Amino acid sequence: MPRNYDSMNKYKGINALLLALAPFPIPYFLTIKQANDLGGKVEKGTKAEQIMYFNFVYKDKGGNNVTYEEAKK
């Protein structure tokens, strides 16, 4: 299963499928920021793998972001 190398969390859903189909022998992935923070470097010309980020955003009538609890009220 594909995992984030820094947190060791397994990818879920469509991201698990996309990364499992990627042509890499070792199923560990990092963001550029995570690689830099760990002291690594991303080689120039390296191509990224695409993943999907999904999140609910709740807004009030004025268009301001609110928490889930505030939106329930």
N, C-alpha and C positions, 0 to 999 in steps of 0.2 A: 504494500500500500504506500502511495506517495505521502511523504511527511514534510513538515517544515523542519529544517535542520536545527534551527535555534530553539524552538519551543517543543519539538518532537510531537506536535499535534498532527493527527492524521487529517488529510484533506477529505472533505465530504461532498457528496452529490456530484454535480457536473464537474467540479474541480478535480475530484478524485479520478474521474474518467479521463478528462483532458490530460492530466499529468501522467496517468498510467499509460496512455498512448504515446507519450513523448519518447523520442528515441534515445533514452539515457539508461545506462546499465545500473546506476545507483539512484534510487527514488527519493532523494533528499533535495529540497529546494529552499532558496533564500530570496529575499528582496535585495536590491542593491544596497539599501541602507543597512540591512542586517549583515550583509557580507562586509561592508566597511566597518561597522561597529565591532565585528569579530576580528578585525585586523586583516581581512582578505581584500582582494582587488578583483574587479570584473575586467576581463581583458577587452581591449578595444575591438569592436566589431562583433562582440558576442550578441547573439539574438535571444530575446526573451520568450518565455512561454506565456501564453495568455491564460488568465484565470478570471472568474466572474466574482464580483463582490455584490452582495445583496443586503440591503438594510432598510428597515422601515424608518421613515422620518415623519414625525408628527408635528403639525403646525396649528397655531391658534388662528382665529379669524383675521388677525392682523398680519399673518404670514410669518410670525416668529416661531422658532423651533421650541417645542415643549417636550417634556418627558412622557413616557407611556402612561404613567400614573396620572399626570395632569390631563392628558388627552382622554382618559377614561371618564374623568369627572365631567 
